[in-house]
Amino acid sequence: MKRKNGKKSLFTGGALALALALLMTIGLLPAVPAQAATENMDVRVTYELEDGASSIGKGMPFGATFYFSFPQNPQVGTNDITLTMSSSGIVLSKKTFDFDETNTFSISDPSDPHYVSDMYTYSFYIPEKYMTNTGRSIGTIKFTFAWKDTVSTYRATGQKTITQCVVDEGATSEPVEEKSSLMVENYSVNKENLREGNTFDLAVIIRNNGQKTCNNVNVMLPTLDRITVNGKLNVQVISSLDPGATATVTFPMICAASMPTGNVSVPISVSSDEVTEKTTNAFVFVTGTADDPDDPGSGETPEMKPVVILESYDYGGQAVLGGKEFELTMNFKNTSRTQSIENAVIKVSAVTNDAGAGAAFTPANSSSTFYIESIAPGQTAQEKITLLPKADAAPNSYSMQVSFDYVYGKDHTAANDTVTFSIPITQEDRFTVTLGEIYGPVMLGDSVYLSANYVNQGKSTIYNLSAEVEGNFTALDGSSTYIGNVESGTGDYIDMSISPNEVGTMEGKIIFTYEDSTGTQQVKEMTFACEVMENMYVDPGFDPGMDPGMDPGMMEEQSSFPIWGIVLICVVGAGVVVLLVLVIRKKRRAKRMRLLEELEEDGDDADAFAYAQPHQTLPGETAEIPQAGIPGEAPDVPAAADPETGEPLPGEEEEPRS
């Protein structure tokens, strides 16, 4: 019976195998994708410096056009190609670029000096804002290209030395131009009363005390002895750390199975693309059972030296202003778990840092030395001091040093420690802008200059200054302009030609954008306004609405105001003039008739009156001297005349003399 079941099982297994093979054959089961192969290739690299520069000094930015020759066509424009750069002796503020058809040019002309036969050559420009010569070593850049298609993944690498980079043979530390600084601000463990064999987490806080972003920050525990990293690499990477920012990395740690009681030094090394490696020691107290190898005695637990550290400090912000007092608060901790410290004398002083920045702080109305009677094991003590930064200190991070002198133990053994930390100094932003007056009104269609004067009255350089205008107008030369860096105590002016878009009020603003000494972007705006009038001037010899090739007669036909209208206006105007003349003449005639009636009523009295009165010359008459009459004859009496026109009145014709 068992044998029969065995045959049935064998038959069933064979049937399943056959069915599976058939399913795979007809494609009912999903196919397993093949792993794409990676092809590596070398790239030939040449370059040309921007503006034909023959040398690049220490701390000097530079731009260049690079020419990459590939042994096989990378299909730029079809494939997504990423270019990644790394360097030594050169600071790269940007390391990854898109290598696509908008940023590259193919070199296919054999007459081009950069053309390479049997290879595919492309040019790629990198502006100077991304590359700076540190002067610490020979400038070398490594280029890595990565892309893939439906078949393979490709990786191409090339390297080039920038021979024009000047190397400062005496440079031994990070140059000031890099304006970057990293420090271990604090550390902590997540367990108390650590004993040999215990596991714990070591949290390390990293601060960027510099003025520029640090990229690829490496936090490493380089040399470990009795305490080691547990199940993880001894290095962690922070992709980027902005100025003034902090980041925390955590390492899982484990104590040795057998170790003496006391503080164990754990070195912490910090570096980045912009900052050279710096090492700080953390101290972790562990209670053990083993004898100290440095004291081969009776097996008694030795009296370990307690270590005093600056656990934390605070100066009120990301940076302090030059010439303005600030309060520094310091917290000191006795890291020992068993020993107290007594008669501690703490002295605070300013020192020159690794980057060559000199002492920049002095105590202000306070002492730089403190006395603490005692600090119990694991406890802290706080002290405060008022400091005054130098008024003319250049924006940078400046070092402070704290020294400890104290005694501990039954025998009052003397001990000392020293801690150094940094405080960044910045200068007050005093960038000012004065806007020139726009004289108006402006005629529509005309343009006017907008002038602005700017001065950097501060004590530090401002970076990447640019200006932009906005409003209901058109900027004839472009609405924005890039000015660049402005040193302390310097300034200049800009002119922009603008033309109004409409009648009324032209309103707008000019916006200045820049980065201060801490790398923070600042914006200053100035508003302006001007009246705009319709342009009433018309050139009698030129019609602006007429095409130069158009017949004037055609324009008359297309005119919105017809010729008959103009004729009608002229006729109406002439009629008004004629009507005015007739009215005036009618009034004058009526006046003459009224005067004539008055003279007829007076009769002879009028003649006598006219003779007796002195003769007055009427308008239009010639003055005559009266002559003596002939004896026995009546004198000539002038005919009555219109007092306004001087003409004889009707019916009063002057009779000729006999």
C-alpha positions in Angstrom: 0.0 0.0 0.0 2.8 2.4 0.8 4.5 1.6 -2.4 1.4 2.4 -4.4 1.1 5.8 -2.7 4.7 6.5 -3.6 4.1 6.0 -7.3 1.1 8.3 -7.1 3.1 11.1 -5.5 5.9 10.7 -8.1 3.3 10.9 -10.9 1.7 14.0 -9.4 5.0 15.8 -9.1 5.9 15.1 -12.6 2.6 16.4 -13.9 3.1 19.7 -12.0 6.5 20.1 -13.4 5.2 19.5 -16.9 2.4 22.0 -16.4 4.8 24.7 -15.1 7.0 24.2 -18.2 4.1 24.6 -20.5 2.9 27.7 -18.8 6.3 29.3 -19.1 6.5 28.2 -22.7 3.3 29.9 -23.7 4.1 33.0 -21.7 1.4 32.8 -19.1 3.9 33.2 -16.3 5.7 36.6 -16.0 9.2 36.7 -17.4 12.0 37.4 -15.0 13.7 40.6 -16.2 17.4 40.3 -17.0 19.7 42.5 -15.0 20.8 45.5 -17.1 24.5 45.5 -17.7 26.7 48.5 -16.8 29.1 49.8 -19.4 32.0 52.0 -18.2 34.0 54.3 -20.5 36.6 57.0 -20.3 36.0 60.5 -21.4 38.6 62.8 -22.8 38.4 66.3 -21.2 39.8 69.7 -22.4 38.8 73.2 -21.4 39.0 77.0 -22.1 38.9 79.5 -19.2 36.4 82.3 -19.4 37.8 85.6 -20.8 41.0 83.9 -21.7 42.3 84.1 -18.1 46.0 83.1 -17.8 46.0 82.5 -14.0 43.5 82.0 -11.2 44.6 83.5 -7.8 43.8 82.1 -4.4 40.1 82.7 -3.5 39.3 83.8 -7.0 36.1 82.4 -8.7 36.4 81.4 -12.4 34.3 80.1 -15.2 35.2 77.7 -18.0 33.9 75.8 -21.0 34.7 72.1 -20.9 34.8 69.8 -23.9 34.0 66.1 -23.4 34.8 63.5 -26.0 32.9 60.2 -25.7 34.1 56.9 -27.4 30.4 56.1 -28.2 27.4 58.4 -28.8 25.7 59.2 -25.4 22.5 60.2 -27.4 22.3 63.7 -25.7 18.7 64.8 -25.9 17.3 61.3 -26.0 18.8 59.9 -22.7 18.6 61.7 -19.3 22.3 62.3 -18.6 23.5 63.5 -15.2 26.9 65.1 -14.8 28.4 64.9 -11.2 31.6 66.8 -10.3 34.1 66.4 -7.5 37.3 68.3 -6.9 40.4 69.0 -4.9 41.9 72.5 -4.5 38.6 73.9 -6.0 35.4 74.7 -4.1 32.3 73.7 -6.0 29.1 75.4 -4.9 27.1 73.2 -7.3 28.1 69.7 -8.2 25.3 68.2 -10.2 24.1 69.3 -13.6 21.7 68.2 -16.3 23.8 67.3 -19.4 21.1 67.9 -22.0 20.7 69.6 -25.3 19.8 72.9 -23.8 23.1 73.1 -21.9 25.5 71.4 -24.4 26.6 71.9 -28.0 27.8 69.1 -30.3 31.3 69.6 -31.9 31.0 68.0 -35.3 33.0 70.4 -37.5 36.4 69.0 -38.3 37.9 72.5 -38.5 37.0 73.1 -34.9 40.1 72.8 -32.7 38.2 70.8 -30.2 36.9 68.2 -32.7 38.2 64.7 -32.2 37.8 62.2 -35.0 36.0 58.9 -34.2 34.6 60.4 -31.0 31.5 62.3 -30.0 32.4 65.7 -28.5 30.2 68.1 -26.6 30.9 71.5 -25.0 29.5 72.4 -21.6 29.8 75.8 -19.8 30.1 76.2 -16.1 29.9 79.8 -14.8 32.3 81.3 -12.3 29.8 81.5 -9.5 30.1 77.7 -9.1 34.0 77.3 -9.0 36.5 79.0 -6.7 40.3 78.3 -6.4 41.2 77.6 -2.7 44.9 78.0 -3.4 45.6 75.1 -1.0 46.5 72.5 -3.6 46.6 71.9 -7.3 43.1 72.4 -8.8 41.7 69.1 -10.2 38.1 68.3 -11.2 36.7 64.8 -11.8 33.6 64.4 -14.0 31.2 61.5 -13.8 28.4 61.0 -16.4 25.6 58.5 -15.8 22.7 57.5 -18.0 20.8 54.5 -19.1 18.7 53.2 -22.0 16.4 50.1 -22.4 19.4 47.8 -22.6 22.3 49.0 -20.5 23.4 51.5 -17.8 26.3 53.7 -18.7 29.0 55.4 -16.6 31.6 57.6 -18.1 34.4 59.3 -16.1 37.1 61.9 -16.9 39.4 64.1 -15.0 41.2 67.4 -15.7 43.7 69.5 -13.8 43.2 73.3 -14.1 46.8 74.3 -14.5 46.1 78.1 -14.2 45.0 77.7 -10.5 47.7 79.4 -8.4 48.7 77.3 -5.3 49.7 79.2 -2.1 52.7 77.2 -0.9 52.4 78.6 2.6 48.7 77.8 3.0 48.2 75.3 5.9 44.6 75.9 6.8 41.2 76.6 5.3 41.2 80.0 3.6 39.0 82.8 4.9 37.3 83.1 1.6 35.5 79.8 2.1 33.6 81.3 5.0 32.6 77.9 6.4 33.1 76.5 9.8 31.8 73.3 11.4 31.9 72.4 15.1 30.6 69.8 17.5 28.1 71.8 19.5 27.1 69.1 22.0 26.7 65.4 22.5 24.7 63.1 24.8 24.1 59.5 25.7 20.7 58.0 26.2 21.6 55.9 29.3 22.8 56.7 32.8 25.2 54.6 34.9 26.8 52.9 31.9 28.6 49.7 32.8 31.0 47.5 30.9 29.2 45.5 28.2 26.3 47.9 27.9 24.9 49.3 24.7 23.9 52.9 24.3 23.2 55.7 21.7 25.7 58.5 21.2 23.9 61.6 19.8 26.2 64.3 18.3 24.9 67.8 17.4 26.8 69.5 14.6 26.5 73.3 14.0 27.6 75.3 10.9 29.1 78.5 12.3 30.1 79.7 8.9 28.5 82.0 6.3 28.0 79.5 3.6 26.2 76.2 3.2 28.4 73.1 3.9 27.8 70.1 1.6 28.4 66.4 2.3 29.2 66.9 6.0 31.0 63.8 7.2 30.7 63.0 11.0 33.1 60.2 11.8 34.4 58.3 14.9 37.9 57.6 13.6 39.7 55.7 16.3 37.8 53.7 19.0 39.2 51.4 21.7 37.1 50.4 24.7 33.9 51.9 23.2 33.1 51.0 19.6 30.3 51.5 17.1 27.7 48.7 17.3 26.5 47.2 14.1 26.8 50.3 11.9 29.5 52.3 10.0 31.6 54.7 12.0 30.7 57.6 9.6 27.5 59.3 8.8 26.8 62.0 6.1 24.7 65.1 6.3 23.9 66.1 2.8 23.9 69.9 3.5 23.9 72.2 6.5 22.9 75.9 6.1 24.7 78.7 7.9 23.7 78.8 11.6 21.8 75.5 11.3 22.4 72.4 13.4 21.9 68.7 12.7 22.0 65.6 14.9 23.5 62.2 14.1 23.2 59.2 16.3 25.7 56.3 16.6 24.8 53.0 18.3 27.7 52.2 20.6 28.8 49.3 22.8 31.2 49.2 25.8 33.9 46.5 26.0 33.0 43.5 28.1 35.8 44.3 30.6 37.1 47.8 31.3 38.1 50.0 34.2 35.9 52.6 35.7 36.4 56.1 34.3 35.9 58.5 31.4 36.5 57.0 27.9 37.5 59.4 25.2 35.5 59.1 21.9 37.0 61.3 19.1 34.5 62.9 16.8 35.8 64.1 13.4 33.8 66.6 11.2 34.5 67.7 7.6 32.7 68.7 4.4 33.5 69.6 0.9 34.2 73.2 2.0 35.8 72.5 5.4 38.9 70.4 6.3 38.7 67.8 8.9 38.5 68.8 12.6 38.4 66.5 15.6 36.8 67.0 19.0 36.8 64.5 21.9 33.6 63.4 23.7 33.9 61.7 27.1 31.7 58.9 28.2 31.8 57.6 31.8 31.7 53.9 32.2 31.7 51.9 35.5 33.8 48.7 35.1 35.4 46.0 37.1 38.8 45.6 35.4 42.0 47.2 36.7 43.4 50.2 34.9 46.3 48.9 32.7 48.2 52.1 33.4 48.1 51.5 37.2 49.1 47.8 37.9 48.3 47.9 41.6 46.3 45.9 44.1 43.2 45.9 42.0 41.6 48.9 43.8 39.6 51.2 41.6 41.9 54.2 40.8 41.0 57.8 41.5 40.2 59.0 38.0 40.6 62.6 37.0 37.3 64.3 36.5 36.9 66.1 33.2 35.1 69.5 33.0 33.5 70.4 29.7 31.6 73.3 28.3 28.3 71.5 27.9 26.5 74.4 26.0 26.7 78.1 25.4 24.4 80.8 24.1 25.1 84.2 22.7 21.5 85.1 21.7 21.3 84.3 18.0 23.0 83.1 14.9 25.6 85.9 14.9 26.5 89.0 16.9 26.9 92.5 15.6 30.3 94.2 15.5 30.6 97.0 18.1 27.5 96.0 20.1 27.6 94.3 23.5 26.1 90.8 24.0 25.8 88.4 26.9 27.5 85.0 26.6 25.9 82.3 28.8 28.1 79.2 29.5 27.1 75.9 31.1 30.0 73.8 32.6 29.6 70.2 33.5 31.6 67.8 35.6 31.5 64.6 33.6 32.8 62.5 36.4 30.3 60.1 38.1 32.3 59.7 41.3 34.6 62.7 41.7 33.7 66.3 42.7 35.8 69.2 41.6 36.7 72.0 44.0 38.2 75.5 43.9 37.5 75.8 40.1 38.9 78.9 38.5 37.5 79.5 35.0 39.1 82.1 32.6 37.5 83.2 29.3 39.7 84.8 26.6 39.6 85.5 22.9 42.2 83.8 20.7 43.2 83.5 17.1 41.4 80.7 15.3 42.6 78.2 12.8 41.6 80.3 9.8 43.8 83.2 11.0 41.1 85.4 12.3 42.5 87.3 15.3 41.0 88.0 18.7 37.8 90.0 18.4 36.2 90.1 21.8 36.9 92.0 25.0 35.0 91.9 28.3 32.5 94.8 28.8 32.0 95.9 32.4 32.6 92.4 33.7 35.4 90.1 34.7 36.7 87.4 32.4 37.6 85.1 35.4 35.1 83.2 37.5 35.4 81.1 40.7 33.3 78.1 41.5 33.6 76.5 44.9 32.6 73.0 43.8 30.7 71.0 41.1 29.3 67.7 42.2 29.6 64.6 39.9 27.5 64.8 36.8 26.3 68.3 37.8 26.5 71.7 35.9 27.3 75.3 36.8 26.3 78.4 34.8 28.3 81.6 34.4 27.6 84.7 32.3 29.9 87.3 30.8 29.2 90.5 28.7 31.5 90.8 25.7 32.1 93.6 23.2 33.0 92.6 19.6 35.4 94.7 17.7 33.5 97.4 15.7 35.7 96.9 12.6 35.8 93.1 12.7 35.4 91.4 9.3 32.4 89.1 9.1 33.8 85.7 10.2 33.8 83.2 13.1 36.1 84.1 15.9 37.4 81.8 18.6 36.9 82.0 22.4 38.9 79.8 24.8 37.9 78.7 28.3 40.5 77.3 30.6 39.7 75.4 33.8 42.0 75.0 36.9 40.7 72.9 39.8 41.5 70.2 42.4 39.9 66.9 43.0 40.1 63.8 45.3 41.3 63.2 48.8 44.7 64.5 48.0 43.4 67.7 46.3 45.2 66.8 43.1 45.5 69.8 40.7 44.1 69.5 37.2 43.3 71.7 34.2 41.3 71.5 31.0 40.9 73.9 28.0 37.9 74.2 25.6 37.7 76.3 22.5 34.5 77.4 20.7 33.6 79.9 18.0 31.2 82.9 17.8 30.3 84.4 14.4 30.5 88.2 14.0 28.5 90.0 11.3 28.3 93.7 10.5 25.2 95.9 10.3 23.6 96.1 6.9 23.8 99.7 5.8 23.0 99.5 2.1 21.2 102.6 1.0 19.4 103.6 -2.2 18.5 107.1 -3.4 16.0 107.5 -6.2 16.5 110.3 -8.7 13.5 112.6 -9.4 11.4 111.9 -12.5 10.4 115.3 -14.1 6.9 115.2 -15.4 4.5 115.2 -17.0 5.7 112.7 -19.5 4.0 112.5 -22.9 2.6 109.1 -23.9 4.9 107.5 -26.4 8.0 109.3 -24.9 10.5 107.7 -22.6 12.2 108.9 -19.4 15.2 107.9 -17.4 14.8 106.4 -14.0 18.1 106.9 -12.0 19.0 105.3 -8.7 22.2 105.8 -6.6 23.3 103.0 -4.2 26.0 103.0 -1.6 27.2 100.3 0.7 27.8 102.2 3.9 28.3 99.0 6.0 31.6 97.4 6.9 31.2 94.2 5.0 30.8 93.4 1.3 27.3 92.6 -0.1 27.0 90.0 -2.7 25.1 89.4 -6.0 23.3 92.8 -6.1 20.6 93.0 -8.8 17.9 95.6 -9.6 14.5 95.1 -11.1 11.7 97.5 -12.0 7.9 96.8 -11.9 4.9 99.0 -12.9 2.5 100.1 -15.6 5.3 101.0 -18.1 7.7 99.3 -20.4 11.5 99.0 -19.6 13.1 99.7 -22.9 16.5 98.1 -21.9 15.0 95.2 -19.9 13.3 95.2 -16.5 16.2 93.7 -14.6 20.0 94.1 -14.4 22.7 92.2 -12.5 25.3 94.4 -10.7 27.4 92.0 -8.7 29.4 92.4 -5.5 29.7 95.9 -3.8 32.6 96.4 -1.4 32.3 98.3 1.8 32.4 102.1 1.3 31.7 102.0 -2.4 28.6 102.7 -4.6 27.5 103.5 -8.1 24.3 104.3 -10.0 22.1 102.7 -12.6 19.9 104.3 -15.3 16.8 102.6 -16.8 14.8 103.9 -19.7 11.1 103.5 -19.2 8.1 104.4 -21.4 4.5 104.8 -20.0 1.8 102.4 -21.3 -1.2 104.6 -20.7 -2.4 108.2 -19.9 -2.8 109.0 -16.2 -0.3 108.2 -13.5 2.7 106.1 -14.2 3.5 104.2 -10.9 6.2 101.6 -10.2 8.9 100.5 -7.9 12.6 99.6 -8.2 13.6 96.5 -6.2 17.2 95.8 -5.1 18.0 92.3 -4.1 21.4 91.2 -2.5 23.0 88.8 0.0 24.5 90.2 3.2 27.7 89.0 4.9 25.8 86.1 6.5 24.4 84.9 3.2 20.9 86.0 4.0 19.0 87.5 1.1 17.9 91.1 1.6 15.4 93.2 -0.4 15.1 97.0 -0.6 12.2 98.7 -2.6 11.7 102.3 -3.7 8.5 103.5 -5.2 8.0 106.3 -7.8 5.2 108.0 -9.7 4.8 110.5 -12.6 1.9 112.0 -14.5 1.4 111.0 -18.2 -0.4 113.1 -20.7 -1.6 112.5 -24.2 0.9 113.5 -26.9 -0.8 116.4 -28.6 2.0 117.3 -31.0 1.2 116.4 -34.7 3.9 117.0 -37.4 2.1 119.0 -40.2 4.2 117.3 -42.8 3.8 113.8 -41.5 0.8 111.7 -40.5 2.0 109.1 -38.0 -1.0 106.9 -38.9 -0.2 106.9 -42.6 1.9 104.1 -44.2 5.0 105.7 -45.9 3.9 103.9 -49.1 0.3 105.0 -49.0 -1.2 107.7 -51.2 -2.4 110.8 -49.2 -5.6 110.7 -51.2 -6.3 107.2 -49.8 -5.8 108.6 -46.3 -8.4 111.2 -47.0 -10.9 108.6 -48.1 -10.1 106.6 -44.9 -10.2 109.6 -42.6 -12.9 109.3 -40.0 -13.8 113.1 -40.4 -15.2 113.8 -44.0 -14.2 116.8 -46.2 -17.8 118.1 -46.4 -17.8 118.5 -42.6 -14.8 120.8 -42.9 -16.5 122.9 -45.6 -19.7 123.1 -43.5 -17.7 124.4 -40.5 -16.0 127.1 -42.8 -19.4 128.2 -44.2 -21.0 128.5 -40.7 -18.0 130.5 -39.5 -18.3 132.9 -42.4 -22.0 133.4 -41.8 -21.4 134.2 -38.1 -18.8 136.9 -39.1 -21.2 138.5 -41.6 -24.0 138.5 -39.0 -21.8 140.3 -36.5 -20.9 143.0 -39.1 -24.6 143.6 -40.0 -25.5 143.9 -36.3 -22.8 146.4 -35.6 -23.7 148.6 -38.7 -27.4 148.5 -37.7 -26.6 149.8 -34.2 -24.5 152.6 -35.6 -27.2 153.7 -38.0 -29.8 153.8 -35.2 -27.5 156.0 -33.2 -27.1 158.5 -36.0 -30.8 158.8 -36.5 -31.4 159.5 -32.8 -28.8 162.3 -32.9 -30.4 163.8 -36.1 -33.8 163.9 -34.4 -32.4 165.8 -31.4 -30.8 168.4 -33.7 -34.0 169.0 -35.7 -35.9 169.7 -32.4 -33.4 172.3 -31.4 -33.8 174.3 -34.7 -31.9 177.5 -34.9 -30.6 177.1 -31.4 -28.6 174.2 -32.7 -26.9 176.5 -35.2 -26.1 179.1 -32.6 -24.9 176.5 -30.3 -22.7 174.9 -32.9 -21.2 178.3 -33.8 -20.6 179.4 -30.2 -18.9 176.2 -29.1 -15.3 175.5 -30.0 -15.0 173.2 -32.9 -14.1 169.6 -32.0 -12.5 167.4 -34.5 -14.6 164.3 -34.9 -13.0 160.9 -35.8 -12.1 160.9 -39.4 -12.1 164.8 -39.7 -9.1 167.0 -40.3 -8.7 169.8 -37.8 -9.2 173.3 -39.3 -8.4 176.7 -37.9 -11.6 178.9 -38.0 -11.2 182.0 -40.2 -12.6 185.4 -39.5 -15.8 186.0 -41.4 -16.4 188.8 -43.9 -18.1 191.7 -42.3 -21.8 191.5 -42.8 -21.7 187.8 -43.6 -22.5 184.9 -41.3 -19.7 182.7 -40.5 -19.6 179.2 -42.0 -21.2 176.6 -39.7 -19.9 173.1 -40.1 -22.5 170.5 -40.9 -23.6 168.2 -38.1 -21.5 165.0 -38.0 -21.7 161.6 -36.4 -19.5 161.8 -33.2 -18.2 158.3 -33.7 -17.4 158.2 -37.5 -17.1 161.9 -38.3 -19.3 161.6 -41.4 -22.1 164.2 -42.1 -25.5 163.2 -40.9 -28.1 162.5 -43.6 -29.8 165.7 -44.8 -27.0 167.9 -43.4 -24.8 168.2 -46.4 -22.3 171.1 -46.0 -23.2 174.0 -48.3 -20.5 175.5 -50.4 -19.3 179.0 -49.5 -20.5 181.9 -51.7 
